[in-house]
Amino acid sequence: MDALAAARLGDEIAHGFGVAAMVAGAVAGAVIGAAIIAATAATGGVAAVILAGAIAAGGLSMFQIVKGLSTIFNLPEPTTGVLVEGSFNVYINQRQAMRAGQDSSSSCSGLPFNHPPWPFPVLIAEGSAKVTINGKPAARLQSKMVCGAHIKSGSQNTLIGGPSVQVEFVFDLESWMHTGLELLGLGALIGAGVLAAFAGLAAFAGFAALTGAGFLGMALLGDLGDRLGPGYRDLLQGAAGMLLLGLGPKMAGGKRPPPPAEASVYHVTDSPKKIDGVLSGIDPKYLNPNSRFGAAFYVGESPSTPLAEMAHHGVKPTHGIRFNVDASKAKVLDLTDPAIAKEWGYNGGPITSKTQQIGMDAKDQGYNVIRFGSERDPGGVNQAVLDNFNEILSPQIVTPVEP
């Protein structure tokens, strides 16, 4: 390590803005991640990977932005304490020299957002491994305190060199949080790679190409920042990370994955007689024209969705049917896509003549399935099959509904 200013009685300690920056960035990342999940209708492992990656990217990017700005503009850190004890016989600039593992600050406020106020002495935890004072490592600028703060001021004409040595435990929340976000981001990257591999060779190749391009772009920005001066590497890389993260919902919008060629949907009834009617072939004359999109056969994409719909109407279900869906026979109007829903003037809510008109218009335009969010099952999705019922839906199993 380069020689750093020697610490003396009365010098200040500070935590800096690292933890606050990571918390703010992680919160922003969580909000953006939720927006991406909503835009793509992602669920399960895909949603978990998106959210974890967004939180990690937001926290680490904001940390770099704040670190870069602080370096470039030499922004002052809020003082959180003052060194009050020192060597009994070694003085620097007529002030007592400070020793790791021996001397301390009277207290530490923990600002901003690092830990609650510590109203008791806080030991210096780090010093020089090569320079000792009274047998203790000499403390200097940037030496850590046990609370995770660092010494932020020192002598202007006395420097102490040598590598750092830690002699006390450091409650280094900033370092732990940074490492945690790095591990979270790495886990999200590995998870995304696994999901891409399961999706096929082409998907994995695309993932690998995008990941490689991202790392290369960040490396080039770092090199450019190094040429511009201290702090610019962090600023450019952090700003690029936040920009890409912020564009995520817009880039994901309108790119919901279509239903797979083979999928399952669920329907429940309140009598065995109705089950027999469905199994013998769905007859349009028995479909209710007063339903949300008019006469259609309604199914849910998860078992809980039709059960929630029945419960809302006070109907006790007796049996459930699982269908396989032949998506090759379905032309789907996906109203779970906000852009498509806006184009069709659909906002959810109660059944109206307008929602029923959407069903008629969709059928006129060649659609035979409408996907839409459930009003009763949060996060659930329904399908209204308008036509070609028996080509699209193939009953697989009937099960009784447990009370």
C-alpha positions in Angstrom: 0.0 0.0 0.0 1.2 3.6 -0.7 2.2 5.7 2.3 -0.8 7.4 3.9 -1.1 10.3 6.3 -0.4 9.5 9.9 -3.4 9.6 12.3 -3.3 11.9 15.3 -5.3 12.9 18.3 -8.3 14.9 17.1 -8.4 13.4 13.6 -11.9 12.5 12.4 -13.5 9.2 11.4 -16.3 8.6 8.8 -18.3 5.8 7.2 -19.0 7.4 3.8 -22.1 6.8 1.7 -21.4 3.2 0.5 -24.2 1.5 2.5 -26.8 4.2 1.9 -25.9 4.0 -1.9 -26.3 0.3 -2.0 -29.6 0.3 -0.1 -31.0 3.0 -2.3 -29.8 1.2 -5.5 -31.1 -2.2 -4.3 -34.6 -0.7 -3.6 -34.6 0.9 -7.0 -33.5 -2.4 -8.5 -36.3 -4.2 -6.7 -38.9 -1.8 -8.1 -37.5 -2.1 -11.6 -37.2 -5.8 -11.3 -40.9 -6.0 -10.4 -41.8 -3.9 -13.4 -39.8 -6.3 -15.7 -41.6 -9.3 -14.2 -44.9 -7.6 -14.8 -44.0 -6.7 -18.4 -42.9 -10.3 -19.2 -45.5 -12.2 -17.0 -42.5 -14.2 -15.7 -43.1 -16.6 -12.8 -41.2 -19.1 -10.7 -37.4 -19.4 -11.3 -37.4 -16.8 -14.1 -39.0 -14.2 -11.9 -36.6 -15.0 -9.1 -33.6 -14.6 -11.4 -34.9 -11.3 -12.7 -35.6 -9.9 -9.2 -32.2 -11.0 -7.8 -30.3 -9.7 -10.8 -32.1 -6.3 -10.7 -31.5 -5.9 -6.9 -27.8 -6.7 -7.3 -27.3 -4.5 -10.4 -29.1 -1.6 -8.7 -27.1 -1.8 -5.5 -23.7 -2.3 -7.1 -24.3 0.3 -9.8 -25.4 3.0 -7.3 -22.4 2.2 -5.1 -20.1 2.8 -8.1 -21.9 6.1 -9.0 -21.6 7.5 -5.5 -18.0 6.3 -5.1 -17.0 7.9 -8.5 -18.7 11.2 -7.7 -17.1 11.3 -4.3 -13.6 10.8 -5.8 -14.0 13.1 -8.8 -15.4 16.0 -6.8 -13.7 15.2 -3.5 -17.1 15.3 -1.7 -16.8 15.6 2.1 -17.9 12.6 4.1 -20.0 13.3 7.2 -17.8 13.1 10.3 -19.1 10.3 12.7 -16.5 10.6 15.5 -13.1 12.0 16.6 -10.0 10.2 17.8 -9.5 11.0 21.5 -6.7 8.7 22.8 -3.2 8.3 21.6 0.4 7.4 22.4 1.8 8.7 25.7 5.2 9.5 24.2 5.0 9.7 20.4 3.7 12.9 18.8 3.0 13.9 15.2 2.6 17.6 14.5 2.6 18.1 18.3 -0.4 15.8 18.6 -0.4 12.3 20.1 0.1 9.5 17.4 -2.6 6.9 17.1 -2.2 3.1 17.5 -4.3 0.2 16.2 -5.7 -2.1 18.9 -5.0 0.5 21.6 -6.5 3.9 20.8 -10.0 4.9 19.9 -12.7 7.4 19.0 -15.0 8.5 21.8 -18.0 7.3 19.8 -19.5 6.9 16.3 -22.8 8.1 15.1 -23.0 5.5 12.3 -24.2 8.1 9.7 -25.3 7.7 7.1 -27.3 4.5 7.5 -24.5 2.3 8.7 -25.3 1.4 12.3 -27.1 2.9 15.3 -25.1 5.4 17.3 -22.3 3.8 19.4 -22.0 6.0 22.5 -18.9 4.1 23.7 -15.2 4.1 22.7 -14.6 2.6 19.3 -11.1 1.0 18.8 -8.9 1.5 15.8 -8.8 -1.9 14.2 -6.2 -1.5 11.4 -2.7 0.0 11.1 0.6 -0.4 9.3 2.2 -3.9 9.3 5.6 -2.3 9.0 5.5 0.8 11.3 4.7 0.4 15.0 4.2 2.9 17.8 4.7 1.6 21.4 4.6 -1.9 19.9 1.3 -1.3 18.2 0.6 -0.9 14.4 0.6 2.8 13.5 -2.8 4.1 12.5 -3.2 6.2 9.4 -5.6 7.6 6.9 -8.2 5.0 5.8 -7.4 2.7 8.7 -10.6 0.9 9.8 -12.4 1.2 13.1 -14.1 -1.7 14.7 -17.5 -0.2 13.7 -16.5 -0.2 10.1 -15.7 3.5 9.9 -12.4 4.7 8.6 -10.0 7.5 9.6 -10.7 10.3 7.3 -8.1 13.0 8.2 -4.4 12.9 9.0 -1.1 14.7 9.0 -0.2 16.7 5.9 3.5 16.1 6.2 4.0 12.8 7.9 3.2 9.6 6.0 3.2 6.0 7.1 3.8 3.2 4.6 3.6 -0.6 4.5 0.7 -3.0 4.0 -2.3 -2.9 6.4 -2.8 -5.3 9.2 -6.1 -5.9 11.1 -5.7 -6.5 14.8 -9.4 -6.2 15.9 -12.7 -7.5 14.5 -14.3 -5.1 12.1 -18.1 -4.8 11.9 -17.7 -3.9 8.2 -21.3 -3.7 7.0 -20.4 -1.9 3.8 -18.0 -4.7 2.7 -20.4 -7.4 3.7 -23.2 -5.8 1.8 -21.1 -5.3 -1.2 -20.0 -9.0 -1.2 -23.6 -10.1 -0.6 -24.8 -8.1 -3.7 -21.9 -9.6 -5.8 -22.9 -13.1 -4.7 -26.6 -12.3 -5.4 -25.6 -11.0 -8.9 -23.4 -14.1 -9.6 -26.2 -16.4 -8.5 -28.7 -14.6 -10.8 -26.2 -14.8 -13.7 -25.7 -18.6 -13.1 -29.5 -19.1 -12.8 -30.1 -17.2 -16.0 -27.5 -19.4 -17.8 -29.2 -22.6 -16.5 -32.6 -21.4 -17.6 -31.2 -20.4 -21.0 -29.6 -23.9 -21.3 -32.9 -25.6 -20.6 -34.5 -23.4 -23.3 -32.2 -24.8 -25.9 -28.9 -24.3 -27.6 -30.0 -21.1 -29.5 -31.2 -19.5 -26.3 -28.0 -20.3 -24.4 -25.9 -19.0 -27.3 -27.9 -15.8 -27.2 -27.5 -15.5 -23.4 -23.7 -16.1 -23.7 -23.3 -13.5 -26.5 -25.3 -10.9 -24.5 -23.4 -11.6 -21.3 -20.0 -11.5 -23.1 -21.0 -8.2 -24.8 -22.0 -6.8 -21.4 -18.7 -7.6 -19.7 -16.7 -6.3 -22.7 -18.7 -3.1 -22.7 -18.1 -2.5 -19.0 -14.4 -3.2 -19.4 -14.1 -0.7 -22.2 -16.0 1.9 -20.1 -13.6 1.2 -17.3 -10.6 1.7 -19.6 -12.1 5.0 -20.8 -12.7 6.1 -17.2 -9.1 5.3 -16.2 -7.9 7.6 -19.0 -10.2 10.4 -17.9 -8.9 10.3 -14.3 -9.6 8.9 -10.8 -13.2 8.1 -10.1 -14.4 8.0 -13.7 -14.2 4.2 -14.0 -16.7 3.9 -11.2 -18.9 6.7 -12.5 -19.1 5.4 -16.1 -19.6 1.8 -15.2 -22.2 2.6 -12.5 -24.1 5.0 -14.7 -24.2 2.4 -17.5 -25.5 -0.2 -15.2 -28.3 1.9 -13.9 -29.2 3.0 -17.4 -29.5 -0.5 -18.7 -31.4 -1.5 -15.6 -33.8 1.4 -16.0 -34.4 0.5 -19.7 -35.3 -3.1 -18.6 -39.1 -2.7 -18.4 -39.3 -0.8 -21.7 -37.1 -3.4 -23.4 -39.2 -6.3 -21.9 -42.6 -4.7 -22.7 -44.5 -6.5 -25.4 -42.1 -9.5 -25.3 -44.1 -11.8 -23.1 -43.4 -15.4 -24.0 -46.3 -17.0 -25.9 -48.0 -20.0 -24.3 -46.1 -23.2 -25.0 -47.4 -25.6 -27.7 -48.5 -28.0 -25.0 -49.8 -26.5 -21.7 -52.4 -27.2 -19.1 -55.4 -25.2 -18.1 -58.1 -25.9 -15.6 -61.9 -25.6 -15.3 -64.2 -26.4 -12.4 -68.0 -27.2 -12.3 -70.6 -27.5 -9.6 -72.2 -30.7 -10.8 -71.3 -34.1 -12.3 -73.8 -33.6 -15.1 -71.9 -30.6 -16.3 -68.7 -32.6 -16.3 -70.3 -35.2 -18.6 -71.4 -32.4 -20.9 -67.9 -31.0 -21.1 -66.3 -34.5 -21.7 -68.7 -35.3 -24.5 -67.7 -32.0 -26.3 -68.2 -28.4 -25.4 -71.5 -27.2 -26.8 -71.6 -23.4 -27.5 -75.3 -23.2 -26.8 -74.7 -23.8 -23.1 -72.2 -21.0 -22.8 -73.2 -17.9 -20.9 -73.5 -14.8 -23.2 -73.4 -12.5 -20.1 -69.8 -13.5 -19.1 -66.9 -11.1 -19.3 -66.2 -11.6 -23.0 -69.6 -13.1 -23.9 -70.2 -16.7 -24.7 -66.9 -18.5 -24.2 -65.5 -21.4 -22.3 -63.5 -20.1 -19.4 -60.4 -21.8 -18.0 -57.6 -20.8 -15.6 -53.9 -21.3 -16.2 -53.5 -22.6 -12.6 -55.9 -24.6 -10.5 -56.4 -21.9 -7.9 -57.8 -19.4 -10.5 -61.1 -21.0 -11.4 -61.6 -22.0 -7.8 -61.2 -18.3 -6.8 -63.7 -17.3 -9.5 -66.3 -19.8 -8.3 -65.8 -18.8 -4.7 -66.4 -15.1 -5.6 -69.8 -16.0 -7.0 -70.7 -18.1 -4.1 -70.7 -21.4 -6.1 -69.5 -24.5 -4.4 -67.3 -26.5 -7.0 -67.6 -30.3 -7.0 -65.2 -31.3 -9.8 -62.2 -30.0 -11.7 -61.0 -30.8 -15.2 -57.4 -30.5 -16.4 -57.1 -29.8 -20.2 -54.1 -30.0 -22.4 -53.9 -26.9 -24.8 -52.9 -27.3 -28.4 -51.5 -23.8 -28.9 -51.0 -24.4 -32.6 -54.8 -24.3 -33.0 -55.1 -21.1 -30.9 -54.9 -17.5 -32.0 -54.5 -15.7 -28.8 -55.4 -12.1 -27.9 -53.2 -11.5 -24.9 -54.7 -8.8 -22.7 -52.2 -9.5 -20.0 -49.8 -7.4 -22.1 -50.4 -3.8 -21.1 -49.7 -2.4 -24.6 -52.3 -4.8 -26.2 -54.8 -4.2 -23.4 -54.5 -0.4 -23.9 -54.9 -0.8 -27.7 -58.2 -2.8 -27.1 -59.4 -0.4 -24.3 -59.4 -3.2 -21.7 -58.7 -2.2 -18.0 -60.1 -5.2 -16.2 -62.7 -4.4 -13.6 -66.4 -5.5 -13.6 -68.1 -7.2 -16.6 -69.7 -4.6 -18.9 -71.1 -4.4 -22.4 -67.7 -3.0 -23.4 -65.8 -6.1 -22.2 -68.4 -8.3 -24.0 -67.9 -6.2 -27.2 -64.2 -6.9 -27.0 -65.0 -10.6 -27.1 -67.2 -10.2 -30.3 -64.6 -7.9 -31.9 -61.8 -10.4 -31.1 -63.8 -13.2 -32.7 -64.5 -11.1 -35.8 -60.7 -10.5 -36.2 -59.9 -14.2 -36.1 -59.0 -14.7 -32.4 -60.3 -17.8 -30.7 -58.7 -17.3 -27.3 -58.4 -14.3 -25.0 -55.9 -14.3 -22.1 -56.7 -11.9 -19.3 -55.7 -11.4 -15.6 -58.0 -12.8 -13.0 -60.0 -10.3 -10.9 -60.3 -12.8 -8.0 -56.9 -14.7 -7.9 -54.0 -12.2 -7.6 -51.4 -13.0 -10.3 -53.7 -15.6 -11.9 -54.5 -15.7 -15.6 -57.7 -16.8 -17.2 -58.4 -17.8 -20.8 -61.7 -17.3 -22.6 -61.9 -19.8 -25.4 -64.2 -18.2 -28.0 -64.3 -20.9 -30.7 -62.7 -24.2 -31.8 -63.1 -25.4 -28.2 -62.6 -29.1 -28.9 -59.6 -28.6 -31.2 -57.8 -26.4 -28.6 -58.8 -28.1 -25.4 -58.3 -31.8 -24.8 -59.6 -33.1 -21.4 -57.0 -35.2 -19.5 -58.2 -35.8 -16.0 -61.2 -35.2 -13.8 -60.7 -34.8 -10.0 -63.2 -34.1 -7.2 -62.7 -30.8 -5.4 -62.1 -31.3 -1.7 -64.3 -29.1 0.5 
